[in-house]
Amino acid sequence: MRKIATPEDLTRAFAEYEPLLKLRLDGPNTGTGKKEGRDLLVCCGTGCHSSRSHELVADLQAKIRAAGLDETVRACKTGCFGFCEKGPIVKVFPDDVFYVHVTPEDAGEIVESHLKGNVPVKRLLYEDPSKPGEYIPAQRNMGFYKKQVRIALRNCGLIDPERIEEYIAARGYQALAKCLTSLTPGEAAAQILESGLRGRGGGGFPTGRKWQIAAAQVSDKKYMVCNADEGDPGAFMDRSILEGDPHGVLEGMAIAAYSFGADQGYVYVRAEYPLAIERISIAIRQAMECGMLGRNILGTDFSFDVEIKYGAGAFVCGEETALLQSIEGNRGEPVTRPPFPAEKGLYGKPTIINNVETLINVPPIILNGPEWHASIGTEKSKGAKVFALAGKINNVGLVEVPMGITLREVIYEIGGGIKDGRQFKAVQTGGPSGGCIAANNLDIPIDFESLSGIGSMMGSGGMIVMDEDNCMVDIARFYMDFITEESCGKCAPCRVGSKRLLELLTDITEGKGSLEHLDKLRNLGRAMQDTALCGLGQTAPNPVLSTMRSFMDEYKAHILEKRCPARVCTKLLDYFITEACIGCTRCIKECPVHCIEGARREHHTIDKTRCIKCGVCENVCPAKAVVRV
């Protein structure tokens, strides 16, 4: 690893390492088998890692050596490609061939057929679900990627996250060098402000303005904190970025620290992210060894050190003041603002807290100029946003789209539509703090103002799609159960209010609700919004109020008809065996309370007085004769 002590050293390192990415950056081949070789990039993010992609890398390397191709062909790990539904993924450069659902057992065929025979393995190519039998070898031609703009995810799927040499080859740390040699701290902050970059953690506050506030404070010590405490159900944006481009986050932290005068940084990451922790740890060590962190970076008087702090999985610690309390070793509870952390934060000193996605956007803005970033997105919401697209959708994964794209485009064009041909019902944006958006708002542009205007929010980027089989009352109850568990309990509006909301929703899903419950839900939710101490408590009622606004008919069906239209709420269900019963007795054998009767090859019946409505009979019936009503 080259020691980088001056800007000139960085320039020489870039020239030395740039060939590492030549096959990946020169563009796709029109043919295969060029003499300069091939790179096989294997997704080794958490999702693919759990599907043995690490074994796949080792097997590919072994097969390549055995075939005598190791001088011209490399197989190495990379970060998340985003298309998690299709992992493990292998991309072959410069052929631009994208393999999906690859297992270690496929390594030999890829080497023999593709690398030696120049014939891609057809069965491992992506098959367009709307056109069965049509295989698409190139990533750029897949609907999932066509409308994406990869800024935060620019290096995920391109570089080996455990090699600083590859990050430098991708123009890594050049933005930091530009700041230290060509921009004053104030100019660096001004460029970020001019770019229109807003906080990607949920609040949407102008990032450059936050830095300027901290820069104006007079203090002998200032801190820079990266918030990687990603706790929303279904969200995995920050984790994937840390796993795929950890040096990009460190460079963003260093630029931020330079802009307001910090010399100490912390990455606050939840302990449930072992792979992200491993890779950010490797990146910190490598950056220290080569001189991009530590004392007198690039021969200037700017010094910056970074440490990792582990979170214990408390959702409330995603709130910035609770996060700072946790770093200090205290119970993770929010504190009253003002003063804001930029004025008085960690250990009473000015502190900037930016989340992972915000920081990863900083280097390209400095390199390409603020006008470049401001040209993407809408008038008030600039740039692109990463979303974790999950739920009842065909293409589950990580997507990065320009601000202003509509929900319909994301769900039906990038996401490939609703799974199993079902009907779209709602999409939850912003995690537990967001709201459920109904079909009549599918053409709303995705930006901070538009989502807030319909009772939801951008949040950190969770996007969970629901279909006709989801009960919206049960969804609201699920999120409120999560909030109740995660409330720190410091303020009464959140501690008591979330519990009462959960109780009211539970009553409704169990057939005990009345119209009075609706008034109580609405009034209590609004009171929490107005009086809770922190953003967690203030936004906690959003799933309840948004579902009441868009799906009041479902609430009334539960209350007035004692019926769950989606057939989800167990206490409101009855199980019935139709004439399609073939008398196989499987349901009798599997029923845990032995409430099903009937002889073999005869119609069975359910004793409803003993049935606990567990659904086992429905699941095991081969004739699909058990129905929920």
N, C-alpha and C positions, 0 to 999 in steps of 0.2 A: 504494500500500500504506500503510495507516494505521500510524503510529507508536504503539505501545502502551507507555506509561510507568507506568501505574497500574492497579489493578484496575478503576477506573471506566472507564478507556479501553478495557479488554477488554470490559466490559459494553456500551459504546457500539458497539464494533466488531462484537460479536455481533448487536446490533440492526440494524446497517447491512448485514451480510452474510447474515443469516438468509434473506432473500428469495431468495438464490441457490439454495437447496435446497427452496424451497416446493413446487415441482411434484413433488419426489422424496419428500418427507416427509409430505405431506398425505394419502397413501393413494391407492389406485387410483380412477380415474374409473369411473363406471358407463356413461358414454358416451364419445364421442371428439369432438375438435374444439372444446374449450372456448376461450374468447377469450384466457385468460391464456397459452396456448401449450403447447409441449411441449419436453422435454429428451430428446435421444437420447444415451445413454451407450454408448460403444464400448470394449470391453475392449482395453487396450493393454499388457497384461502381456507377458512374453517370448514365451509360446506363440502368442498371437494376433498379436503384433507380427511374428513370423516368418512369419505367414500374411497379411501386408500390411494389418493393421488400421489402421496409421498412414495408409496411402493411403486407406482407407475413410473415415476421419474427414475428410480433405481433400476427398474426392469428395462426401461428404454436405454439407459446408459449402458447396461450390460449387453443388451442385444446389439447396440451400435458398435461396441468394442468387438464383440464376437464376429460381426460382419466386416470388420476392418474399415469402418467408416469414421472412426473417432477423430481423425485429423481434419475432417471437413464438416462433420455433423455434431451439433451439441444439443443435449436435452437438459433443460434446467427449469427450476421452479419460477413461478411468477405469482402476482396477486390476482385478485378476483376479476374475471372477465365480465361479471355482472349477470350472465345468463345462468343463474343458479339452478333453474329447472332442468338444465341440460348437462350439468356437471357429472363427473369430471370432464374438463375441456382440455383439448390439446390444440394449439395453433401452430401451423408449420409456416415458417418464413423462409424465403421470400415467396413461396408458392401461394400464399394467402388461402390455405386450406384449413378449415375449422372443423375439428372433430368433436363429437358430443358423446356423452355416456361412455367414455373410454375406461376400460378396466386394465389392471396390470396384465391380464391374460391376452389383451389385444396388442401388447408391445411388439411381439414377434411379427404379427401380420403387417403392422405399420412399417416396420423396418424392411421386411422382405418385399412387400408390394409397393409401398410408396417410395421409400428411400433407395431401394436397390432397383426396383422395376419401373419407377416413375408412374405408377398407377395408383391414385388415391383409393383408400378403402371405402367403397361406396356405402356400405352398411353403417359406417360410423359418421357419415355426413348428416347435416341437419336436413330433416324432411319437413317441408312446409305443410302444417296441419290442414290448411285450407285447400291444398292441392296434393292429395296423397300420391306418392310415387315420384314427386318432384323434389330432387335433392339439391340443396344450395351449398356449394363448397366454400364460398367467400363470405366472411363476416359482414362486410359492408353491404351485401345484398339481402340480408335478413331483415324482416320487418321490425324485429326487436331493436335493431341498431340504427335504422335509417333516419329517424328523427332525433337521435341523441346528439348532444354536444358535450364531448368529454373534456372537461377542464379540471375539475377536482379528481377525476378518475383517469387523467391523461396517461399516467405511468402504470396503472394497474392493468396487467396483461401484457405489458411491454418490457419491463425490466425485472431482474431478480432483486427482490427487496432486501436481500441479505448481502448485497454487494454494492458498496458505495461507489465503486468504479463505474457501474452501470448507471447509477443516478447522475454522476458527473458527466457521463457520456450523453445523457439526455438533457444537458445544459443545467444540471443541478448545481446549486450554490452560486450560479452566476448572478442571480437577482440580488443575493446578499452582497456579493462583491460590488455590484453596481451601486447599491445603497452606501456602502462603506467608502467608496472612492469617488462617487459622482453626486450623491445626494446628501443634504443635511438631514438630521432627524426630522425636522419640521417638513421638509420637502417629501420625505418618504411617506409620512402620515397624510400629507395633502394629496399625494397621488392616489392613495387608497380611498380617501374621501371623494375625490373627483371621479373615481371609477364607479362609484355607486354601490360598492360592496356593502351589504348589510349582513348582520349576524345570522349565521345559518343554524344556530342552536334553537331558534324559536322566537326570540324577541324581535329580531329584525332591526336592531338599532344600528345606525351607520357606523361601520367599523373604524373608519378614519377619524370620525368625531370622537369616539371613545378614546382612541390613542391620544388625540390632542388634549383631552381633559386630563389624562394622566401626565402628559408632558408638562402641563402648566403647574403641576403640584411641585412644591419645593420639599425635597426629602433626601436624606442621606442614603436611602435604600428604596428600591422599587422592585416589584415582582411581575413576572409574566407566567400565566397559568394556562395550560391547554386543558380544556374540559373534554375528557374522553369517557365520561360517566354516562354512557348511553343506556337508558333504562326503559324506553318505551317498548311495550309488547310488539313484536314483529319488526323492530328496527335493527338494522345492522350496517348502516352507512359508515359510521365512524370506525367501527371495528374493521371493516373491509379496507378502508383507507390506511389505517395504521398497519394492517397486514401487508398491503400491497405497495405503499409508498411512504414509509416512515420518515425518510430523509426530507421529503417534501413538507411534512408537518414541522420537523425541526427547523428547516430553513424559514418557514413562515413565522415560527416563534422567534427566531433570531432577528428577523426584520422588524417584527413588532416591538421586541425589546429595544432595539436600536432607536426606534422612532420616539420612545418616551423615556429612555434612560434606565432601563432595568438591566441588571447583570446576573439575575438568578431566575431560572425557570423551573416549573414543575409540570409534569404530565400526570394528571389525575385520571387514572384508568381503573375500571372495575376489575377485581381479581378474577371474575368469571371469564375474562378474555385472555387465556394463557398464551395463545399464539400471537395475539397483538402485543402482549407484554414482551414476549420473547423477541419479536422483531424490532420493537422500538428500543429495547435494551441493546440489541446488536447495533442498531443505527447510532445510538448515543456513544457507544464505545468506539465505533469506527470514526465518527465525526471528531471525537476527542483525539484519537490517535493521529488523524491526518491534519488536524489543526483548524477544522471548521467549527468547533466548539472549544471553549476554554479561554485562556488568556491571550489578549492581543491578537485577535483573529485577523488574518491576512496582513499582519504587520501594523495594524492600526491600534488605537487606544481603546477599542471596543472589546470588552470581555463578556462572555456569557456562558454560564454553566446550566445544565439541565439534569434534574433528578426525577425519578418516577415515584409517585405516591399511589398506593393501592386503595381503592374504594371497596367497601364491604357489601355493595349491592343495594344500597338504599336509594330508592328512586328520588327522594327529596334532595339528595346530594347533587343532582343535576342543577338545582337552583344555586346561583353563584355564591350567595352568602353562606348557605349551608355547606357548600363544597369547601369554602375557605375555613369554616369551623372544623371540618373533618381533617383538613391538612394540618391544622394546628393541634390536632389530637383531642379535640372536644367532640361532644355529641353533635352529629350532623343536623343542625336546626337552623332555619333562616333567622336573620336578625333584621331589625327595622332599617329601612332606607328612607331618606338620606341619613348619613353620608353614603354615597355609592362607593363600591370597591375601587373605582378609578381614583377616588379621593382618599379613602381610608379603607384598606382592605386587609390583606394578609399581614398578621402581626402589627396591625395599625398603620401599615405603609401603603402608598398608592399601588394598586394592583390591577392589571388588565387580565380579564378572563375571556378567551375566545374558544369556541369549540373547534374540533378537528377539521370539519369541512370549511369553516371560515378561513383557517390558517393555510390550508392546502391551496386556496385560491390566491393567496398573496404573491408567491413568486412569479407566476405568469403575468400578473397585472404589472408588476415592476418591470419585467422583461419586455412585455409587449406594449406597455403604455396604458394609462387609464382610459383613453379614448376607445381602445380595442374592447375592453370589458364593458364599457358603457354602451357600446353599439349592440350588445346582446341583451335581449329581454325587453322589458317595458319601460315606460317613462319613469316610474318610481321603483320598480323592482328589476335591477340590472343583473346580468349574468345568467348562470344556469344553476339548477338545484338538483341534488341527488335525492332520489326517493327509493325506499325499500318497498317494492311492489309485491304484495303478498295477498293471501286469501283465496277466494274462489275465482281464480284467473288462470289462463293457460300458461302465460309466460311469467313465472315467478322469478324475481331477481332484482338486481340493483340497476337503476336507470338514472341517467343524468340528462335533463331536458332544459331547454331555454325557458326562462320565465315568460309567461304569456301563452304557452301552449295550453290547450284545453284538457280538461279531465277526460273527455271523450277520446281525444287522440291518444292519450297515455293508456287508457284502459283497452280500447279496441284496436288500435294500430300497433302500438309498442307491446302492450300486454296480450294481444292476440284474442281478446274477448273473454267471455265468461266460460268457465269450465263446464264441460259436458252439455253445452248448448242451453244452459239454464238462463233465466232472465236476470238481468242486473237489478239490484234493489238499492244498494247504497255503497258509498265508499267513505271510510273513516280516514281523515287526514289529521296529522298533528298528534297522533297517539292518544293517551287518556285525556290529555288537555284539549284535544280537538273536538270536532263535531262530525256527525254523520250527514253526508250530503246525498240527497235523493236524485232520481233520474232527471227531474226537471231542471237541475242545475249542472248537468253534465257538460254544457258548453261554456261554463264559467272559465275564464283564463286562470291559470295557476300563478298567482302572485300574492304578495302579502295583503294588499288591500281587498282584493276580490274575495279571498277566502274568509277574511274577517267579516266582510259584509254579509255573508250568509251564515254566520254563526259558527264557523270552523276556524282553522288557523293553519299556517304553514308548518309550524312546529319544527322539529328536527328533521322530519322527512319520512315518517311512517305513512304508508298508504295501503290500507287493508280493504279489499274489495269483498262485498257481500252479495249473495244471490237470494232468490225467492225462498230458499230453505232457512234463511236466518231470521230469527225473531228479533225485532228491534228493541222490544222491551227487555228481552234477555241480554242483548248486547249492552244496553245501558246499565243493566244490573252487573254484568261482567266487569265493565270498566269501573263502576263505583265500588265493587268489591276490591279491585286492585288499588284504587285510591285509598280506600279505608285501611287496607293493610299497610300502605306505604306512607300514610300521613305521619309526620313526626309527632303530632299531638301537642305542639307548642301553643297553638291558638285555638280557641273554642269553636269559631266558625268552621274550621276544617275538621278538627277532632270530633266534634259532636255532629256537625252538619253532614259530613260524609256518611257517618253511621246511620243517621236518621234517613237520609236519602236511600241508602241500601235497604233499610228495613221496609220503607214504603214500596220500593221496587220489588222486593221479595214477596210482599203481600200480594201485589198485583199478579206476579207470575204464578202464585199459588192459588189464585182464585179468591183471595180475601180482600181485594181492592174495592174501593168505592170512588165515585166521582170526586169526593172530598180529597182523596189521595192526590188527584191531579193538581188541585189548588195548592196543596201542601208542597208538592214537588216543585212547582213553579215558584212559589214564594220563597221557599227555603233556598232554592238554587240561586235566585237573584240576590238574596241576602248574603250568601257565601261569596258571590262575585264582588260585592261591594265592601265586605268587611274582613275577608281572610288576610292573613299576614303576607303571604308570598304568592308567587305565580301559580304554584301547585294548587293551593286552596282556592284561589280566585278562578281558575279555569276548570276545577274539578267538576262543576255541574254541567259543563258543555255537552258531554254525551247525552245527558238526560234532557236538557232543554232543546237540543237540536233534534233528537228523535221525537220529542213531543210535538215540535213544530212541524215536522215533515211526515210523521207516521202516527198521528193522533188516532186514526181509525184502528190501528193495532192495539193501542192502549185501551180504547173503548170496547173492543172485542173481548179483551181479557177481563174487563171490569163488568160490562153489562151482559155479555153472553157467556162468560166463564169459558172462553174458547181461545186457543192460541192458533191464529191463522197459519202460521208456519209449522205448526205441530212440533214445537221444540220444548215448551214448558211442561215438564213431566207431570206436575200435579193436575194439569188441565187435560191430560190425554187419557184415552181409552184404547186398549188394543183389542182387535177383533180378527177372528180367523174366517176368511171367506170360503166360498165353495171350491176355490182352487186348491184347497188342501188335499194332499195325496196320501195322508195318513202314514207318513214315514216315521213318526214319533221322535224326530230329532229335537223338536221344541220341548217335548216332554222330558227328554233326557237332560237337556241343558238348563231348563228353568230352575233357578236357585231356590224358589219357594214352593215348587211342585204344585202350581195352581192350574196346570193344563191337564185336561183329561181327554181320553179317546183311545179306542183300540187301533191296532195296526190296520192300515188301509181303510180306515174310517175317518170321517170328519171330526176334527178335534175342537174343543171349546175351552175358553179361558174363564176361570172363576174370578170375576172382577173384584170380589170382596177380599181376595188374598193376593191379587196381583200388585207387585211393587213398581210396575212400569219401568223396568230396567232396560227393555228393548232387546234382550238376548234372543227371544223367540223370533223377532223380526230379522235379526242378523243371520240366524242359522237356517231359516226356512229356505229350502232349495226351490220351492214353487212360488215364492214371493206371495204366499197366501196370507201372511200376517200384515195387517195394515194398522196405521195409527189414525185415530179419528178424534 
